[in-house]
Amino acid sequence: MQKHIFKSFASDNNSGIHPDIIKAITEVNIGDAKAYGEDDYTKTADEKFREHFGKEVEAYFVFNGTAANALALRAITESFHSIICADVAHINVSECNAVEKFTGCKLITIPSKDGKITIDQVKKHMHVIGEQHSAQPKVISITQATEFGRIYTKNEIEDLADFTHKNNMFLHMDGARLSNAAAALNLSLKELTKDAGVDILSFGGTKNGVMCVEAVILFNKELSKNFKYIRKQGMQLASKMRFISAQFIALLSNNLWLNNAKHANEMAKFLESKIKDIKEIKITQNVETNSIFATIPKESIQLLLEKYFFYIWDEETSEVRWMTSFDTTKEEIIDFANYIREVIQKIRINNQVIIV
């Protein structure tokens, strides 16, 4: 079969698998191993998570981010609770009501231009606490980095955690791109989660070079006592767990998680440097991790899509999202930027002809 090389700037989900991950899977494909996480590889993976997040944490592996979010939130709520999040949060707009289905909870959404939410915004929803006619606020869910590639600082997370705990609530973090945020801030995974007061974390691997595996990390052993049953009911308990565990062993060894995230971030900044002088393009968010949001001429979108795949974020404003990943190269960025310039120049010429 002839290979067709497809290049996407749509999502880090579109990237391949890091060679070290493929190698790790192959290396454990020898003989038999106990199923359902009773194997030695899973024990080693558990130790890796404790090295990075703290010796008291419990990590449970699942197949995708939607499962991680839905089951994590199921573990800390009852059906009469509400979960407060940004209106653009993945759990609100991109998970087909999975959280509502598995928790029975009501999502309370807060308008956000960059994916971040503040304590002042959350306070407006606290007046119903103790009111039997209203869903009871129980969780604040934040995304790190946000859907717009923006970062919560450690101090911002600490403040949210303090407010959350004072109100007898939990702080959940959707960390699909936590590695990118930690790399950008030059902080450890533990510093941005456990040390900052996060109660439960959905930790992303797929967007950072692994294949179909995420983790739910509980920083409070009391919260984890029933999670193995919740995961089983949620159809997320892998039988051949060693092949999942091997990926996390590789990701959390030799700074692979960090190097992958750093590279993705650097490629986004490199792309920004190559296009920021094009007057027809306006970058709409600070480039803090591995995504660029920009408004571009509407007539350029389809022309660009003929060669490169990416997502149109807002059709009305012609805002697009371009993302980089661990395997994006400088050469690919240069080719893409040059093509953008070529398309923009065609539009300029066409507009001049029309005016004449």
N, C-alpha and C positions, 0 to 999 in steps of 0.2 A: 504494500500500500504506500502510495506517495505521501510524504509528510507535507502538511500545509501549516506553516508557521503563522499563528494568529497572535496579533499583538493588541493587548487591551490596556487602556488606562482607566477602566471603569471601576475596578475594585481589586483589592489584594486577595479576594476570593478567587479571582481568575488566574492567579499565578500558579506555577508548578509546585512541586514538593522539593524541599532542600535535599541535596544528595546525601547529607549525613542522616537524614530521616529515613530515606529509602534504604540506606545501608543498615541502619539500626533494625528496621523491620526484617530485612533479610537475615541478619545475624541471629535473630531469635527464632527463625523458622527451622529449628533443628529439634528433632525428636518430639516428645510430648511434654505438656505442662498442665498443671492443674487449671481447671476452668474457673470462670467467674471471679477472677481477682485473687485466687488463692496461690498463685504462682510467685516465684521468687522475683521475677522482673517487676511485678506490681509492687512488691514490698520495697524494692529499690527505688521505684518511681515515687512512692510515698515519702521515702527519706529525702529525695531530691526536693520535693515540695516543702518539707520541713526545713531544709537548709535555706530555702529562699523566702519562706513566709513565717517561720517560727516553729519551734519544736512541738507546740501544742495543737497545731492545725490538723484538720481532717480534710483530705482531698478525695473527691469522687469523680470518676471519669465518665463523660457522656459523649454522644456523637456529634452534637452541633450546638450552636449558641442559643437557639430558641429553647432547646431542652434545658440548657444550663440556667437560663433566666427563669423559665417557667417553674422548674423544680426547685430552684433556690428560693424563689418567692413563696412557693407552696410550703416550704419547710418552716417559714417564719410568720405565717398568717393563718387566720380563720376566714371563713367565707363572708363574715360580716365586716371585715376590715377593708380599708382602702389603701392604695399604693400611690404615692405622689411622685410624679416624674415630669420631665420636660415634654412639651407637646410633640417634639420631633424625635423623642426617644424611640429606639428600636422596638422596645416592648409595646409601644403604642401604635406605631405606623407600619412595622415590617414583620410582625410575627403572627398575623392572622388570628388575633385574639387568643393566642395560646395561653397567655398569662391569666386572662379572665376565665378561660375554660378550666384550667388546672387548679386555680386558686379559688375561683368563685368571687374574687374581690373586684371592687370597682377601681378603675384607674382614674386618678385625678390629675389632669394635665395642666401644666403651667406654660404660658407662652414664652418662647425663648428664641432669640435671634442667632445664638451661637451654640445652642444645645445645653448651656449651663443654667442652673437654677440657683436662687439665693434664699437665704433664711427669711428675708422680708416677704418674699413671694409665698413661701410655705406657710408663714404665720397666718395668712388670710384664711387658711383651711383648718386652723386649730380650734376654732370656736365650737365645733360640733362634738368635741371630745366629751364623752359621758352622756350625750343626747341619744336616747334609744331609737329615735326615728331615722338616724343618719348612719351611714357607713363610717366606721371608726378608723381614723388615720393610724396606720401601724408601721408603714415602711416609707422611707424616702429612697428612691432609686436614682442613682446618677450614672452617667456613662463616661468612661475614661479611656481614651480620649473621646470627646463627644462626636455626634454624628456630623458635625461641621469641622472635625479635626482640632477642636480647641481643648485646652488642658485645664483641669482643676489643679491648683497648686496644693501642696501638702497643707498649708494653713487653711485654705478654703475647705478642704475635706475635714480637717480637724474641727472647724467651726460647725460644719453641718452635722458631724457626728455628735458633738457636744449637745447641740440643740435637739437632735434626734433622741438621744439617751435621756435627756432631762424630761422629755415628753413620753417616756416609756415606749419608744419606737425603735426600729432597727434601721441601719443604713446598709443598703445593698448597692454594690457596684457592678455594673455591666462592664467588665474589663476585656471586651473583645479586642481592643487595641491598647490595653494597659502597658504592654511592652514598649509601644511607641511613645507613650506618655512618659514612662520611667526613663527611657533613653534620652528624651528631649530635656527632661529636668535633671538628668544626671543623679537620679535617686534609685535606690534598690526597690524591688517589688514589695518588700516588707515595709519599707518606709512610707510608701504610698497607699498601703492598705491597712495591715494590722496596727502599725504604729500610729496611723492617723485616725483609727477608731472604726474602720469598716467592720461590719458584723459578718457579712457573707458576700462572697465574690464569685462572679462568673468569669473564669479566666480563659482567655482566648488563645488557641494555638493555630487554628486553621488560617487565620489572616497573617500569621508570622512564620509560615513555611512548613507546617505539619499537615497531615492528611486526616481530615474528618475526626478530629478529637478536641474536646474542650474539657474543662474541669469546673466543678463546684467546690469552692473552698470555704469551709466553715471555721471561723476563728474562735468559736465558743463551743466546747465539747457538749454542752447541754443541748445546743441546737442540732447537733449531729446524731443524737441517739436514735432517731427514727429515720434518718435520711436513706439508709440502705433499702428500706421498704418503699419509701417514696420513689427512689430511683427505679426499683423493680416495677412498681405499678406504672411508672412513666415510660416503661419499655426501653430503658436506656442502660440496662445492665448487659455488658458485652460478655459473651461466653469465652471467646478466645482473647481474653483481656491482655495477654502478653504483647500482642501486636499494637495495642493502644499504649500500653505502659512504656514500651520501647521507644516510642516517639517522644514521650515526655522526658525520658531519661536523657535522650540525645539533645532535646531542646534546652534542658536545664543544665547541661554540662558544657564546659569550655566556653561559656558566654555566648552560645549560639543564639539564644533568645535576644540577647542584647545586640549582638553584631547584626543580626537580621533586621531588627527594628531601627538601629542607627542608620543602616544603609538605606532603608526605605525612606526614612525622614530626610536624609541627605539628598536623595534623588528628587524629592518634592521641592526642596529649596533650590536645587539645580535647575529644575524646570521653571520655577518662578523667576530665576535670574535670566533665563533665556527668552521669556515672553513679557516681562513686566514693562518693557519700553514700547510695546505695541499699543498705540493710543486707542485702538478700537476695543481693547481688552481691559476690563476692570476686575482686579482681584478683590473679592468681596469679604473674605475672612483672612485674618492673620494666618500665615502658613506656619503652624507649630509642630505638626507631625507629618504624616505622609499623604495629605490630601490638599488639593487646590480647588477652591471654588471661585468661579469667574463668570462674569457676564461677557458674552461675545456676540458679534452681529448675528442676527437670527438666520440670515441667508448663508452663513458659513457652516452651520451645524451639520446639515446633510452632506455637504461636500467633505467635511472632516470625517464624518462617519463612513464614508466610502472606503477609507483606508484604515481608520482606527476606531475601535469600539470604546465608548464611554457613555455615561449616563447624563441625560438632561435632567437637571435638578428642579428647575422651575421654567416651564414653557412660556409663561407670560413675560418673564423678565429675561429670557434667554440665558439663564444661569446654568452652568454645567459643573460637573465634578470630575476632576482628573485625579487619579490615585496611582501611587507608586508602590512597589513591593520589594521584598528582599532580593529578587532576581532582576529588577529593572537595571538596565545598564545606561551609562552616560551616552553611548552611541545611540541607543533607542530614544533617549530624551532629545538629543540633537536632531535626529531625523524627524521626530514629532514636531519640535519647535520650528524647524525649517518648513515643514509642510503647513503648519499654521500660518506662517508668514506668507507662503505661496498662495494659500487660499484667501487670506486677507487682501493681498495685493490684487488678485483677480477681482475681488469685490470692489476695491477702490477704482480700478479701471472701468468696470461695468457701470459704476455709479457716475463716473465722469462722462461716459458715452451717453448715458440716459439724460444727464443734465444738458449736454450739448444738443 
